Amino acid sequence: MKRILITAVIAIFALCSCTPKADKAAAVAGDFLTSFFNMDYAAAAGYCTSDIADMLRDTIAAGDYPSEEIRAKVVEASKKTSFKIVSSEVEEETGAVIIGYEIRPYGAVGEGSIPRTMRLEKIDGSWKIVALE
């Protein structure tokens, strides 16, 4: 009886410590989106493949605003934009994870969310964003 109890406890601990890969990839996606909307593009780039990271760094330059007032409004709107992860599906044949999420821009009225997806793959032991819609 003692052996069965010990085996059951070990099995429960093993199950609790394992997180499905879709959940781990969704956590990375959430961290990426949080960094992105906080305008911490260096941190956001760390969650991406080098191609996407380069594009992210090249596209969004801090000095590209016509005035400080406009830059301040963009920063405020970005930081007040929210997102929600709505799905995470594992592609059985490739092991990639497709994350569905919704962006709710700051000031959006009613059901003003924008549905998007991203694809993550495990590269060198870490989940990386390989495609963004």
C-alpha positions in Angstrom: 0.0 0.0 0.0 2.8 2.3 0.9 4.5 1.7 -2.5 1.2 2.6 -4.4 0.9 5.8 -2.4 4.5 6.8 -3.1 4.1 6.0 -6.8 0.9 8.1 -7.0 2.6 11.1 -5.3 5.6 10.9 -7.6 3.2 10.7 -10.6 1.3 13.8 -9.4 4.4 15.8 -9.0 5.7 14.7 -12.4 2.4 15.8 -14.0 2.4 19.1 -12.2 5.9 20.0 -13.2 5.3 19.3 -16.9 3.8 22.1 -18.9 2.6 21.3 -22.4 4.7 22.9 -25.1 1.7 25.0 -26.3 1.6 26.6 -22.9 5.3 27.4 -22.9 5.1 28.9 -26.4 2.0 30.9 -25.3 4.0 32.3 -22.4 6.8 33.4 -24.7 4.2 35.0 -27.0 2.8 36.9 -24.1 6.2 38.1 -23.0 6.9 39.2 -26.5 3.6 41.2 -26.8 4.2 42.7 -23.4 7.6 43.9 -24.3 6.4 45.1 -27.7 3.5 47.2 -26.4 5.8 48.6 -23.6 8.0 49.7 -26.5 10.9 47.7 -25.2 11.9 46.5 -28.7 15.3 45.1 -27.7 13.5 42.8 -25.3 10.8 41.9 -27.8 13.5 41.2 -30.4 15.0 38.6 -28.0 11.9 36.4 -28.5 12.2 36.4 -32.3 14.4 34.8 -34.9 17.2 37.0 -36.1 15.3 37.9 -39.3 12.3 39.2 -37.4 14.4 40.8 -34.7 16.4 42.8 -37.4 13.1 43.8 -39.0 11.7 44.9 -35.7 14.8 47.0 -34.8 15.0 48.5 -38.3 11.3 49.4 -38.6 10.9 51.2 -35.3 13.5 53.8 -34.7 13.0 56.0 -31.6 13.9 59.2 -33.5 11.4 58.9 -36.3 8.7 61.0 -34.7 8.0 64.5 -36.1 7.7 66.0 -32.6 8.1 65.0 -28.9 4.4 65.5 -28.4 3.5 62.9 -31.1 6.1 60.5 -29.7 4.6 60.9 -26.2 1.1 60.1 -27.6 2.4 57.1 -29.4 4.1 55.8 -26.2 0.9 56.4 -24.2 -1.3 54.6 -26.8 1.1 51.7 -27.1 1.4 51.2 -23.3 -2.4 51.3 -22.9 -3.0 48.8 -25.8 -3.9 45.4 -24.5 -3.8 41.9 -25.9 -5.3 38.5 -25.1 -3.9 35.1 -26.1 -7.0 33.2 -27.4 -5.5 30.0 -28.7 -2.4 27.9 -28.9 -2.3 24.9 -31.3 0.6 22.5 -31.8 1.2 21.4 -35.4 1.8 17.7 -35.0 4.0 17.3 -38.1 6.4 20.1 -37.3 6.1 20.7 -33.6 5.5 24.4 -34.2 2.9 26.3 -32.2 0.4 28.7 -33.7 -0.7 31.3 -31.2 -3.9 33.2 -31.8 -4.3 36.5 -30.1 -6.3 39.7 -30.1 -5.0 43.2 -29.9 -7.3 45.8 -28.4 -5.9 49.2 -29.3 -6.1 52.0 -26.8 -9.3 53.9 -27.3 -11.0 51.2 -29.3 -14.8 51.3 -29.1 -17.0 48.3 -28.6 -15.6 45.0 -30.0 -12.6 46.8 -31.5 -10.2 44.0 -31.2 -7.9 42.9 -34.0 -7.3 39.1 -34.4 -3.7 38.1 -35.2 -1.6 35.0 -35.2 2.1 34.2 -34.7 4.1 31.0 -35.2 6.7 29.8 -32.8 9.3 27.1 -33.2 11.8 25.6 -30.8 15.2 26.8 -31.8 18.3 25.8 -29.8 16.1 24.9 -26.9 14.1 28.1 -26.8 10.7 29.1 -28.3 11.2 31.8 -30.9 8.7 33.7 -33.0 9.3 32.7 -36.7 6.3 34.4 -38.2 3.9 37.3 -37.3 0.6 38.1 -39.0 
